[in-house]
Amino acid sequence: MAELRSNAPGGNGETRAVCLQGVSKSFGFRNVLSDVSLEIRPGTCLAVYGHNGAGKSTLARIISTQWAPSSGSGEVLGHSIGPGNREIRAASGWVGDQSFLRTELNLEENLLFFSSLYGAVDAEHSRSLLEKFGLYTRRKDPVSTYSQGMIKRANLIRSLLHHPELWILDEPFGGLDQEGQALLKEFIRDYASRGRTVLLVTHNREIGEELASASIEIQNGFIVDEVGLDGGGVT
């Protein structure tokens, strides 16, 4: 089992943000993820490496409750994994290749909609995120007028509206300009420094090594390498 520990203040040595036991995922006869056991402590920024199709995005989608594992079990933030688990979704933020933003609405309307879904309407927090990601002056413009980089920034804001304890980022740096990448790196560092957990799926090892306190590599659905462990091993 890969036991990933954090030196973040407030860690009690017992809490796990993510705990997976023998998790596998198959589509038909194709095994995408095989017998993955993994423990992540709060405050860890975990980089997940692997080539296209290795299984890293599948792992992220299972942890985010978008997909159910074919076998195995686990908990995320103290709740059993499973598709659509409300407790996990309420306490985690997801950024993937789909923004979920409605393009006919302006960004402010989108953020109000998603805040209401999360049950976490916080105008001050929304404004702070808009300002930090450089979209405050464009908040009244329809999302349909945004560039790819602006949509990526808006999606990051959406994922942070409800102060998630676990931030799951699947290739988040694609489509971001240099300034946007710098802002995202700052947010990732800040999140982990406050005892929250970041799962960073990336093919870019340079970025991963810059940001992550631990890492794993997945090949053909198996964890084949790890860095930053404190005890334990890889199953």
C-alpha positions as protocol buffer text, in pm:
chain_id: "A"
residue {
  index: 1
  type: MET
  ca { x: 0 y: 0 z: 0 }
}
residue {
  index: 2
  type: ALA
  ca { x: 124 y: 349 z: -81 }
}
residue {
  index: 3
  type: GLU
  ca { x: 98 y: 548 z: 240 }
}
residue {
  index: 4
  type: LEU
  ca { x: 144 y: 915 z: 162 }
}
residue {
  index: 5
  type: ARG
  ca { x: 198 y: 1134 z: 465 }
}
residue {
  index: 6
  type: SER
  ca { x: 198 y: 1508 z: 515 }
}
residue {
  index: 7
  type: ASN
  ca { x: 387 y: 1725 z: 759 }
}
residue {
  index: 8
  type: ALA
  ca { x: 106 y: 1981 z: 748 }
}
residue {
  index: 9
  type: PRO
  ca { x: 29 y: 2147 z: 1083 }
}
residue {
  index: 10
  type: GLY
  ca { x: -262 y: 1989 z: 1263 }
}
residue {
  index: 11
  type: GLY
  ca { x: -214 y: 1638 z: 1121 }
}
residue {
  index: 12
  type: ASN
  ca { x: -279 y: 1381 z: 1393 }
}
residue {
  index: 13
  type: GLY
  ca { x: -112 y: 1088 z: 1221 }
}
residue {
  index: 14
  type: GLU
  ca { x: -441 y: 897 z: 1199 }
}
residue {
  index: 15
  type: THR
  ca { x: -667 y: 1089 z: 964 }
}
residue {
  index: 16
  type: ARG
  ca { x: -675 y: 996 z: 596 }
}
residue {
  index: 17
  type: ALA
  ca { x: -816 y: 1219 z: 326 }
}
residue {
  index: 18
  type: VAL
  ca { x: -823 y: 921 z: 89 }
}
residue {
  index: 19
  type: CYS
  ca { x: -801 y: 551 z: 169 }
}
residue {
  index: 20
  type: LEU
  ca { x: -841 y: 294 z: -109 }
}
residue {
  index: 21
  type: GLN
  ca { x: -818 y: -84 z: -73 }
}
residue {
  index: 22
  type: GLY
  ca { x: -768 y: -303 z: -379 }
}
residue {
  index: 23
  type: VAL
  ca { x: -956 y: -74 z: -615 }
}
residue {
  index: 24
  type: SER
  ca { x: -992 y: -189 z: -977 }
}
residue {
  index: 25
  type: LYS
  ca { x: -1188 y: -58 z: -1273 }
}
residue {
  index: 26
  type: SER
  ca { x: -1278 y: -244 z: -1589 }
}
residue {
  index: 27
  type: PHE
  ca { x: -1466 y: -153 z: -1904 }
}
residue {
  index: 28
  type: GLY
  ca { x: -1578 y: -475 z: -2063 }
}
residue {
  index: 29
  type: PHE
  ca { x: -1273 y: -699 z: -2084 }
}
residue {
  index: 30
  type: ARG
  ca { x: -1029 y: -410 z: -2046 }
}
residue {
  index: 31
  type: ASN
  ca { x: -877 y: -347 z: -1704 }
}
residue {
  index: 32
  type: VAL
  ca { x: -807 y: 24 z: -1669 }
}
residue {
  index: 33
  type: LEU
  ca { x: -713 y: 24 z: -1300 }
}
residue {
  index: 34
  type: SER
  ca { x: -585 y: -282 z: -1114 }
}
residue {
  index: 35
  type: ASP
  ca { x: -574 y: -350 z: -739 }
}
residue {
  index: 36
  type: VAL
  ca { x: -481 y: 1 z: -629 }
}
residue {
  index: 37
  type: SER
  ca { x: -436 y: 57 z: -255 }
}
residue {
  index: 38
  type: LEU
  ca { x: -357 y: 409 z: -150 }
}
residue {
  index: 39
  type: GLU
  ca { x: -365 y: 629 z: 159 }
}
residue {
  index: 40
  type: ILE
  ca { x: -328 y: 1008 z: 148 }
}
residue {
  index: 41
  type: ARG
  ca { x: -303 y: 1225 z: 457 }
}
residue {
  index: 42
  type: PRO
  ca { x: -461 y: 1573 z: 474 }
}
residue {
  index: 43
  type: GLY
  ca { x: -228 y: 1849 z: 362 }
}
residue {
  index: 44
  type: THR
  ca { x: -62 y: 1635 z: 94 }
}
residue {
  index: 45
  type: CYS
  ca { x: -27 y: 1749 z: -264 }
}
residue {
  index: 46
  type: LEU
  ca { x: -7 y: 1420 z: -451 }
}
residue {
  index: 47
  type: ALA
  ca { x: 108 y: 1421 z: -813 }
}
residue {
  index: 48
  type: VAL
  ca { x: -20 y: 1130 z: -1022 }
}
residue {
  index: 49
  type: TYR
  ca { x: 192 y: 1057 z: -1329 }
}
residue {
  index: 50
  type: GLY
  ca { x: 136 y: 824 z: -1623 }
}
residue {
  index: 51
  type: HIS
  ca { x: 106 y: 816 z: -2000 }
}
residue {
  index: 52
  type: ASN
  ca { x: -228 y: 858 z: -2177 }
}
residue {
  index: 53
  type: GLY
  ca { x: -451 y: 565 z: -2094 }
}
residue {
  index: 54
  type: ALA
  ca { x: -242 y: 454 z: -1797 }
}
residue {
  index: 55
  type: GLY
  ca { x: -534 y: 487 z: -1554 }
}
residue {
  index: 56
  type: LYS
  ca { x: -453 y: 811 z: -1373 }
}
residue {
  index: 57
  type: SER
  ca { x: -771 y: 993 z: -1478 }
}
residue {
  index: 58
  type: THR
  ca { x: -973 y: 683 z: -1393 }
}
residue {
  index: 59
  type: LEU
  ca { x: -829 y: 695 z: -1041 }
}
residue {
  index: 60
  type: ALA
  ca { x: -924 y: 1063 z: -1011 }
}
residue {
  index: 61
  type: ARG
  ca { x: -1279 y: 997 z: -1131 }
}
residue {
  index: 62
  type: ILE
  ca { x: -1327 y: 717 z: -880 }
}
residue {
  index: 63
  type: ILE
  ca { x: -1201 y: 934 z: -594 }
}
residue {
  index: 64
  type: SER
  ca { x: -1430 y: 1217 z: -708 }
}
residue {
  index: 65
  type: THR
  ca { x: -1726 y: 970 z: -714 }
}
residue {
  index: 66
  type: GLN
  ca { x: -1793 y: 1016 z: -1086 }
}
residue {
  index: 67
  type: TRP
  ca { x: -1724 y: 647 z: -1146 }
}
residue {
  index: 68
  type: ALA
  ca { x: -1773 y: 344 z: -923 }
}
residue {
  index: 69
  type: PRO
  ca { x: -1489 y: 93 z: -892 }
}
residue {
  index: 70
  type: SER
  ca { x: -1550 y: -251 z: -1040 }
}
residue {
  index: 71
  type: SER
  ca { x: -1403 y: -403 z: -724 }
}
residue {
  index: 72
  type: GLY
  ca { x: -1236 y: -290 z: -405 }
}
residue {
  index: 73
  type: SER
  ca { x: -1343 y: -35 z: -148 }
}
residue {
  index: 74
  type: GLY
  ca { x: -1239 y: 293 z: 2 }
}
residue {
  index: 75
  type: GLU
  ca { x: -1320 y: 613 z: 178 }
}
residue {
  index: 76
  type: VAL
  ca { x: -1274 y: 976 z: 82 }
}
residue {
  index: 77
  type: LEU
  ca { x: -1293 y: 1231 z: 362 }
}
residue {
  index: 78
  type: GLY
  ca { x: -1446 y: 966 z: 586 }
}
residue {
  index: 79
  type: HIS
  ca { x: -1721 y: 863 z: 342 }
}
residue {
  index: 80
  type: SER
  ca { x: -1743 y: 543 z: 138 }
}
residue {
  index: 81
  type: ILE
  ca { x: -1662 y: 585 z: -229 }
}
residue {
  index: 82
  type: GLY
  ca { x: -1940 y: 534 z: -477 }
}
residue {
  index: 83
  type: PRO
  ca { x: -2098 y: 714 z: -772 }
}
residue {
  index: 84
  type: GLY
  ca { x: -2260 y: 1043 z: -677 }
}
residue {
  index: 85
  type: ASN
  ca { x: -2178 y: 1029 z: -305 }
}
residue {
  index: 86
  type: ARG
  ca { x: -2318 y: 1363 z: -186 }
}
residue {
  index: 87
  type: GLU
  ca { x: -2095 y: 1399 z: 118 }
}
residue {
  index: 88
  type: ILE
  ca { x: -1779 y: 1351 z: -86 }
}
residue {
  index: 89
  type: ARG
  ca { x: -1895 y: 1584 z: -363 }
}
residue {
  index: 90
  type: ALA
  ca { x: -1992 y: 1850 z: -109 }
}
residue {
  index: 91
  type: ALA
  ca { x: -1642 y: 1842 z: 40 }
}
residue {
  index: 92
  type: SER
  ca { x: -1435 y: 1810 z: -278 }
}
residue {
  index: 93
  type: GLY
  ca { x: -1369 y: 2021 z: -585 }
}
residue {
  index: 94
  type: TRP
  ca { x: -1319 y: 1878 z: -934 }
}
residue {
  index: 95
  type: VAL
  ca { x: -1143 y: 2025 z: -1237 }
}
residue {
  index: 96
  type: GLY
  ca { x: -1127 y: 1817 z: -1553 }
}
residue {
  index: 97
  type: ASP
  ca { x: -1168 y: 1863 z: -1926 }
}
residue {
  index: 98
  type: GLN
  ca { x: -1532 y: 1975 z: -1891 }
}
residue {
  index: 99
  type: SER
  ca { x: -1608 y: 2312 z: -1732 }
}
residue {
  index: 100
  type: PHE
  ca { x: -1979 y: 2253 z: -1656 }
}
residue {
  index: 101
  type: LEU
  ca { x: -2034 y: 2626 z: -1713 }
}
residue {
  index: 102
  type: ARG
  ca { x: -2341 y: 2737 z: -1907 }
}
residue {
  index: 103
  type: THR
  ca { x: -2210 y: 2946 z: -2193 }
}
residue {
  index: 104
  type: GLU
  ca { x: -2531 y: 3149 z: -2241 }
}
residue {
  index: 105
  type: LEU
  ca { x: -2496 y: 3285 z: -1885 }
}
residue {
  index: 106
  type: ASN
  ca { x: -2238 y: 3530 z: -1764 }
}
residue {
  index: 107
  type: LEU
  ca { x: -1977 y: 3413 z: -1516 }
}
residue {
  index: 108
  type: GLU
  ca { x: -2139 y: 3580 z: -1218 }
}
residue {
  index: 109
  type: GLU
  ca { x: -2466 y: 3399 z: -1292 }
}
residue {
  index: 110
  type: ASN
  ca { x: -2282 y: 3070 z: -1329 }
}
residue {
  index: 111
  type: LEU
  ca { x: -2105 y: 3111 z: -997 }
}
residue {
  index: 112
  type: LEU
  ca { x: -2428 y: 3198 z: -819 }
}
residue {
  index: 113
  type: PHE
  ca { x: -2590 y: 2886 z: -967 }
}
residue {
  index: 114
  type: PHE
  ca { x: -2309 y: 2654 z: -857 }
}
residue {
  index: 115
  type: SER
  ca { x: -2283 y: 2820 z: -516 }
}
residue {
  index: 116
  type: SER
  ca { x: -2651 y: 2748 z: -459 }
}
residue {
  index: 117
  type: LEU
  ca { x: -2599 y: 2384 z: -562 }
}
residue {
  index: 118
  type: TYR
  ca { x: -2317 y: 2356 z: -308 }
}
residue {
  index: 119
  type: GLY
  ca { x: -2529 y: 2534 z: -47 }
}
residue {
  index: 120
  type: ALA
  ca { x: -2241 y: 2773 z: 1 }
}
residue {
  index: 121
  type: VAL
  ca { x: -2339 y: 3115 z: -137 }
}
residue {
  index: 122
  type: ASP
  ca { x: -2057 y: 3346 z: -29 }
}
residue {
  index: 123
  type: ALA
  ca { x: -2040 y: 3666 z: -233 }
}
residue {
  index: 124
  type: GLU
  ca { x: -1719 y: 3783 z: -67 }
}
residue {
  index: 125
  type: HIS
  ca { x: -1543 y: 3455 z: -139 }
}
residue {
  index: 126
  type: SER
  ca { x: -1664 y: 3455 z: -500 }
}
residue {
  index: 127
  type: ARG
  ca { x: -1540 y: 3809 z: -551 }
}
residue {
  index: 128
  type: SER
  ca { x: -1203 y: 3720 z: -400 }
}
residue {
  index: 129
  type: LEU
  ca { x: -1164 y: 3427 z: -639 }
}
residue {
  index: 130
  type: LEU
  ca { x: -1268 y: 3638 z: -938 }
}
residue {
  index: 131
  type: GLU
  ca { x: -1011 y: 3901 z: -847 }
}
residue {
  index: 132
  type: LYS
  ca { x: -731 y: 3654 z: -782 }
}
residue {
  index: 133
  type: PHE
  ca { x: -789 y: 3475 z: -1112 }
}
residue {
  index: 134
  type: GLY
  ca { x: -820 y: 3802 z: -1302 }
}
residue {
  index: 135
  type: LEU
  ca { x: -1183 y: 3766 z: -1416 }
}
residue {
  index: 136
  type: TYR
  ca { x: -1361 y: 4019 z: -1196 }
}
residue {
  index: 137
  type: THR
  ca { x: -1393 y: 4280 z: -1472 }
}
residue {
  index: 138
  type: ARG
  ca { x: -1534 y: 4015 z: -1709 }
}
residue {
  index: 139
  type: ARG
  ca { x: -1783 y: 3864 z: -1464 }
}
residue {
  index: 140
  type: LYS
  ca { x: -2084 y: 4022 z: -1642 }
}
residue {
  index: 141
  type: ASP
  ca { x: -1983 y: 3893 z: -1986 }
}
residue {
  index: 142
  type: PRO
  ca { x: -2137 y: 3574 z: -2129 }
}
residue {
  index: 143
  type: VAL
  ca { x: -1907 y: 3276 z: -2093 }
}
residue {
  index: 144
  type: SER
  ca { x: -1953 y: 3220 z: -2467 }
}
residue {
  index: 145
  type: THR
  ca { x: -1727 y: 3524 z: -2523 }
}
residue {
  index: 146
  type: TYR
  ca { x: -1441 y: 3380 z: -2316 }
}
residue {
  index: 147
  type: SER
  ca { x: -1115 y: 3244 z: -2452 }
}
residue {
  index: 148
  type: GLN
  ca { x: -1007 y: 2890 z: -2369 }
}
residue {
  index: 149
  type: GLY
  ca { x: -774 y: 3020 z: -2100 }
}
residue {
  index: 150
  type: MET
  ca { x: -1049 y: 3231 z: -1943 }
}
residue {
  index: 151
  type: ILE
  ca { x: -1285 y: 2933 z: -1935 }
}
residue {
  index: 152
  type: LYS
  ca { x: -1012 y: 2731 z: -1764 }
}
residue {
  index: 153
  type: ARG
  ca { x: -972 y: 3002 z: -1500 }
}
residue {
  index: 154
  type: ALA
  ca { x: -1349 y: 3023 z: -1455 }
}
residue {
  index: 155
  type: ASN
  ca { x: -1363 y: 2646 z: -1406 }
}
residue {
  index: 156
  type: LEU
  ca { x: -1099 y: 2668 z: -1135 }
}
residue {
  index: 157
  type: ILE
  ca { x: -1307 y: 2934 z: -960 }
}
residue {
  index: 158
  type: ARG
  ca { x: -1617 y: 2715 z: -983 }
}
residue {
  index: 159
  type: SER
  ca { x: -1433 y: 2427 z: -816 }
}
residue {
  index: 160
  type: LEU
  ca { x: -1329 y: 2644 z: -519 }
}
residue {
  index: 161
  type: LEU
  ca { x: -1659 y: 2813 z: -436 }
}
residue {
  index: 162
  type: HIS
  ca { x: -1742 y: 2582 z: -146 }
}
residue {
  index: 163
  type: HIS
  ca { x: -1396 y: 2569 z: 21 }
}
residue {
  index: 164
  type: PRO
  ca { x: -1338 y: 2200 z: -62 }
}
residue {
  index: 165
  type: GLU
  ca { x: -1122 y: 1988 z: 167 }
}
residue {
  index: 166
  type: LEU
  ca { x: -1004 y: 1782 z: -131 }
}
residue {
  index: 167
  type: TRP
  ca { x: -916 y: 1950 z: -461 }
}
residue {
  index: 168
  type: ILE
  ca { x: -894 y: 1707 z: -755 }
}
residue {
  index: 169
  type: LEU
  ca { x: -721 y: 1849 z: -1062 }
}
residue {
  index: 170
  type: ASP
  ca { x: -699 y: 1644 z: -1382 }
}
residue {
  index: 171
  type: GLU
  ca { x: -443 y: 1807 z: -1615 }
}
residue {
  index: 172
  type: PRO
  ca { x: -535 y: 2156 z: -1492 }
}
residue {
  index: 173
  type: PHE
  ca { x: -249 y: 2344 z: -1658 }
}
residue {
  index: 174
  type: GLY
  ca { x: -351 y: 2272 z: -2016 }
}
residue {
  index: 175
  type: GLY
  ca { x: -490 y: 2579 z: -2190 }
}
residue {
  index: 176
  type: LEU
  ca { x: -359 y: 2820 z: -1927 }
}
residue {
  index: 177
  type: ASP
  ca { x: -119 y: 3099 z: -2019 }
}
residue {
  index: 178
  type: GLN
  ca { x: 192 y: 3170 z: -1815 }
}
residue {
  index: 179
  type: GLU
  ca { x: 10 y: 3405 z: -1578 }
}
residue {
  index: 180
  type: GLY
  ca { x: -275 y: 3159 z: -1528 }
}
residue {
  index: 181
  type: GLN
  ca { x: -29 y: 2878 z: -1454 }
}
residue {
  index: 182
  type: ALA
  ca { x: 147 y: 3094 z: -1195 }
}
residue {
  index: 183
  type: LEU
  ca { x: -185 y: 3173 z: -1026 }
}
residue {
  index: 184
  type: LEU
  ca { x: -283 y: 2806 z: -1016 }
}
residue {
  index: 185
  type: LYS
  ca { x: 52 y: 2706 z: -870 }
}
residue {
  index: 186
  type: GLU
  ca { x: 5 y: 2967 z: -597 }
}
residue {
  index: 187
  type: PHE
  ca { x: -341 y: 2830 z: -514 }
}
residue {
  index: 188
  type: ILE
  ca { x: -218 y: 2470 z: -502 }
}
residue {
  index: 189
  type: ARG
  ca { x: 63 y: 2562 z: -261 }
}
residue {
  index: 190
  type: ASP
  ca { x: -174 y: 2765 z: -45 }
}
residue {
  index: 191
  type: TYR
  ca { x: -432 y: 2486 z: -29 }
}
residue {
  index: 192
  type: ALA
  ca { x: -188 y: 2222 z: 85 }
}
residue {
  index: 193
  type: SER
  ca { x: -24 y: 2459 z: 334 }
}
residue {
  index: 194
  type: ARG
  ca { x: -361 y: 2498 z: 510 }
}
residue {
  index: 195
  type: GLY
  ca { x: -399 y: 2126 z: 566 }
}
residue {
  index: 196
  type: ARG
  ca { x: -618 y: 2056 z: 266 }
}
residue {
  index: 197
  type: THR
  ca { x: -547 y: 1784 z: 15 }
}
residue {
  index: 198
  type: VAL
  ca { x: -467 y: 1823 z: -355 }
}
residue {
  index: 199
  type: LEU
  ca { x: -473 y: 1538 z: -607 }
}
residue {
  index: 200
  type: LEU
  ca { x: -284 y: 1662 z: -914 }
}
residue {
  index: 201
  type: VAL
  ca { x: -306 y: 1443 z: -1224 }
}
residue {
  index: 202
  type: THR
  ca { x: -41 y: 1562 z: -1467 }
}
residue {
  index: 203
  type: HIS
  ca { x: 185 y: 1438 z: -1743 }
}
residue {
  index: 204
  type: ASN
  ca { x: 422 y: 1727 z: -1665 }
}
residue {
  index: 205
  type: ARG
  ca { x: 678 y: 1596 z: -1416 }
}
residue {
  index: 206
  type: GLU
  ca { x: 849 y: 1933 z: -1389 }
}
residue {
  index: 207
  type: ILE
  ca { x: 530 y: 2094 z: -1258 }
}
residue {
  index: 208
  type: GLY
  ca { x: 456 y: 1794 z: -1037 }
}
residue {
  index: 209
  type: GLU
  ca { x: 801 y: 1800 z: -879 }
}
residue {
  index: 210
  type: GLU
  ca { x: 766 y: 2173 z: -821 }
}
residue {
  index: 211
  type: LEU
  ca { x: 435 y: 2146 z: -638 }
}
residue {
  index: 212
  type: ALA
  ca { x: 386 y: 1798 z: -495 }
}
residue {
  index: 213
  type: SER
  ca { x: 497 y: 1663 z: -158 }
}
residue {
  index: 214
  type: ALA
  ca { x: 446 y: 1306 z: -282 }
}
residue {
  index: 215
  type: SER
  ca { x: 386 y: 1129 z: -612 }
}
residue {
  index: 216
  type: ILE
  ca { x: 286 y: 802 z: -769 }
}
residue {
  index: 217
  type: GLU
  ca { x: 321 y: 672 z: -1123 }
}
residue {
  index: 218
  type: ILE
  ca { x: 60 y: 451 z: -1286 }
}
residue {
  index: 219
  type: GLN
  ca { x: 137 y: 219 z: -1577 }
}
residue {
  index: 220
  type: ASN
  ca { x: -124 y: -6 z: -1735 }
}
residue {
  index: 221
  type: GLY
  ca { x: -351 y: 43 z: -1435 }
}
residue {
  index: 222
  type: PHE
  ca { x: -93 y: -45 z: -1168 }
}
residue {
  index: 223
  type: ILE
  ca { x: 99 y: 180 z: -929 }
}
residue {
  index: 224
  type: VAL
  ca { x: 460 y: 112 z: -1027 }
}
residue {
  index: 225
  type: ASP
  ca { x: 651 y: 387 z: -849 }
}
residue {
  index: 226
  type: GLU
  ca { x: 615 y: 626 z: -557 }
}
residue {
  index: 227
  type: VAL
  ca { x: 808 y: 917 z: -408 }
}
residue {
  index: 228
  type: GLY
  ca { x: 765 y: 1086 z: -73 }
}
residue {
  index: 229
  type: LEU
  ca { x: 640 y: 795 z: 137 }
}
residue {
  index: 230
  type: ASP
  ca { x: 691 y: 768 z: 510 }
}
residue {
  index: 231
  type: GLY
  ca { x: 675 y: 399 z: 571 }
}
residue {
  index: 232
  type: GLY
  ca { x: 467 y: 143 z: 386 }
}
residue {
  index: 233
  type: GLY
  ca { x: 518 y: 43 z: 28 }
}
residue {
  index: 234
  type: VAL
  ca { x: 337 y: -4 z: -299 }
}
residue {
  index: 235
  type: THR
  ca { x: 98 y: -289 z: -360 }
}
